[in-house]
Every structure is written in structure tokens, then in C-alpha cells.
Amino acid sequence: MPSDMVRVVYRKYDGSAHRDYPARRLAEDDLGTWLGVSAGTRSVYHGRPSVEQIPFVVLVPHDAWWTGMFNPPPRTSEVYCDIATPAEWEGDTVRIIDLDLDVVRRRATGAVELRDEDEFAEHRERFGYPDDVAENAHAAASWLLDALGDGTEPFASAYRKWLALVV
């Protein structure tokens, strides 16, 4: 039986630390596993201790090249998706390799944007992303650019009930 708490560990492709934090398992459904992070949660960001100031919900899809973070105000990003390798679960720990690209929907305007293409290109060369990894990353980013703008779930409203539990 899985516990209520999950450790979320994001690394870069070379194995270096990116993010690491505890989250509360909220639910699992056909979209994936929903995790909640409360304000005040101690975390690690780029290898440095941090404290989450604003709560958020993370969706870890069952088998996709992205994860989704859903944010309340005052964050300017309503939805922030990391392009990443499919998540690997080891007990109550989920491990994710962040592939630099991000797809973001802005709260104020609803604009959807692809971010960090330069970082992806730099890391692809430095860390040696194989062609299939780069292709899957680009395909996920392309899908998300459409999905965040056209009402595809979970980006339209499915996340709201989970976000309400942590706000």
C-alpha cells in the first residue's frame, strides 16, 4: 500500500541535482498521480535548501515526457510543464529527468509559451542527449503547446479540485 507522502526527485540528464521535495499523494486517476505541495514545505532547488512560498499541485502522468505543475495566484504561471523523461517510481519516490524545455501558460493573458530552448540545445550537446530523447522532448513540447491552449484536460479544469486541497 503506497504511503500518503511521496519524495519527488528531479535530476538533470547528467545526474546533477535539480529539485527534491516531499509531496502529499492526493489521488491517482487515468491522467496520472496527483501530488500536493503546501506552502512552507522544505525543498531543495539546484542543490540549495529552499522553502516553498506558494502551494502547488503536480501531475505525474503515467507514461509521458512531461510533468505538470498547477499554481494558484499570485504565481504568474497558472500551468508550468517540465519536459522530462517518463517518471520512474521506486516505492514512494518518483524520479524524473528534467530535459530543460518548459511549456508555460500565463495566468493574466492565457498565453502559452515554450521556454528554455537555448538551455535544451546547450545541454543536448554537453550531456549528449540521444536523438530519441531529443525527439520525444520536442514532441511532448509540441503537444503541450496545443493542449495548454485548447482546453485539453488536465489543463482546462481537472486540476482545480486538487489545487483547492492545498491552497
C-alpha positions in Angstrom: 0.0 0.0 0.0 1.6 3.4 -1.0 2.0 5.9 1.7 0.5 9.4 1.8 3.9 11.0 1.3 6.0 10.9 -1.9 9.5 12.1 -2.4 9.8 13.9 -5.8 13.3 13.9 -7.2 14.2 15.8 -10.4 17.7 15.5 -11.8 19.3 16.8 -14.9 20.4 14.4 -17.6 24.0 14.3 -16.3 22.7 13.2 -12.9 23.1 16.6 -11.1 20.5 17.7 -8.6 17.7 19.9 -9.9 14.7 19.7 -7.4 13.8 17.5 -4.5 10.8 17.8 -2.2 8.2 15.9 -0.3 4.6 15.9 -1.6 1.3 14.5 -0.4 -0.3 11.9 -2.6 -3.7 13.3 -3.4 -5.1 10.8 -6.0 -4.3 8.6 -8.9 -6.6 8.6 -12.0 -6.4 7.9 -15.7 -4.3 11.1 -16.1 -1.6 10.0 -13.6 -0.7 10.6 -10.0 -1.7 14.0 -8.4 0.7 15.3 -5.7 0.1 18.3 -3.5 2.8 20.6 -2.0 1.9 23.0 0.8 3.4 26.4 1.4 6.2 26.0 4.0 7.4 22.7 2.5 11.2 22.4 2.8 12.7 21.6 -0.6 16.0 21.6 -2.5 16.3 23.7 -5.6 19.5 23.4 -7.7 21.2 21.8 -4.8 20.3 24.5 -2.3 17.8 24.4 0.6 14.6 26.3 -0.1 11.1 26.7 1.3 8.1 26.7 -0.9 6.3 30.0 -0.5 3.2 29.2 -2.6 1.4 25.8 -2.7 1.1 23.9 -5.9 -0.1 20.6 -7.4 2.0 18.3 -9.6 0.6 15.8 -12.0 3.0 12.9 -12.8 1.5 11.3 -15.9 1.5 7.5 -16.2 3.8 7.4 -19.2 4.5 10.8 -20.8 7.5 13.0 -21.5 6.4 15.8 -19.2 5.1 16.7 -15.7 2.6 19.4 -14.9 2.7 22.0 -12.1 -0.6 23.8 -11.4 -0.3 27.1 -9.4 -2.7 29.4 -7.6 -2.3 33.2 -7.6 -0.1 35.1 -7.1 2.1 33.0 -9.4 2.2 34.4 -12.8 2.3 30.9 -14.4 -1.0 29.1 -14.0 0.4 25.9 -15.5 4.1 25.1 -15.8 5.1 21.9 -17.6 8.6 20.5 -17.4 9.6 18.4 -20.4 11.1 15.3 -18.8 11.7 11.6 -19.3 8.8 9.4 -18.2 8.7 9.2 -14.4 10.2 6.2 -12.6 8.6 5.1 -9.4 10.6 3.3 -6.7 8.3 2.7 -3.8 7.3 6.2 -2.5 9.9 8.0 -4.5 9.4 9.3 -8.1 12.4 10.1 -10.1 12.3 12.4 -13.1 15.0 13.6 -15.5 14.4 17.2 -16.4 15.1 18.0 -20.1 15.2 21.7 -19.8 12.3 22.7 -22.1 9.2 24.1 -20.3 5.8 24.9 -21.6 4.0 27.6 -19.6 0.5 29.1 -19.6 0.5 32.7 -18.2 -2.3 33.5 -15.8 -3.0 37.1 -16.8 -3.1 36.6 -20.6 -3.6 32.8 -21.1 -0.6 33.0 -23.4 1.2 29.6 -23.9 4.9 29.7 -24.4 7.9 27.4 -24.9 10.8 28.3 -22.7 14.5 27.4 -22.4 15.2 26.2 -26.0 18.7 27.6 -25.6 19.3 25.6 -22.4 18.0 22.4 -24.1 20.4 22.9 -27.1 23.3 23.6 -24.8 22.6 20.6 -22.6 21.9 18.3 -25.6 25.4 18.9 -26.8 27.1 18.9 -23.3 25.2 15.9 -21.9 24.8 14.0 -25.1 21.1 13.6 -25.3 20.4 10.7 -27.7 18.3 11.5 -30.8 15.3 9.6 -29.5 15.4 11.6 -26.2 15.5 14.9 -28.2 12.7 13.8 -30.5 10.5 12.7 -27.6 11.2 16.0 -25.8 10.3 18.1 -28.9 7.1 16.0 -29.5 6.0 16.5 -25.9 6.6 20.2 -26.1 4.7 20.5 -29.3 1.7 18.5 -27.9 1.7 20.7 -24.7 1.8 23.9 -26.7 -1.5 22.9 -28.2 -3.0 21.2 -25.2 -2.5 24.1 -22.8 -4.3 26.4 -25.2 -7.2 24.3 -26.5 -9.0 23.0 -23.4 -7.4 19.6 -23.3 -7.5 18.0 -19.8 -5.9 18.1 -17.4 -5.1 21.7 -18.3 -8.7 23.1 -18.6 -10.2 22.3 -15.2 -9.3 18.8 -13.9 -6.5 20.2 -11.8 -8.7 22.7 -9.9 -10.2 20.2 -7.4 -6.7 19.0 -6.4 -5.3 22.6 -6.2 -8.2 23.5 -3.9 -6.9 20.9 -1.4 -3.5 22.5 -1.0 -4.4 26.2 -1.1 
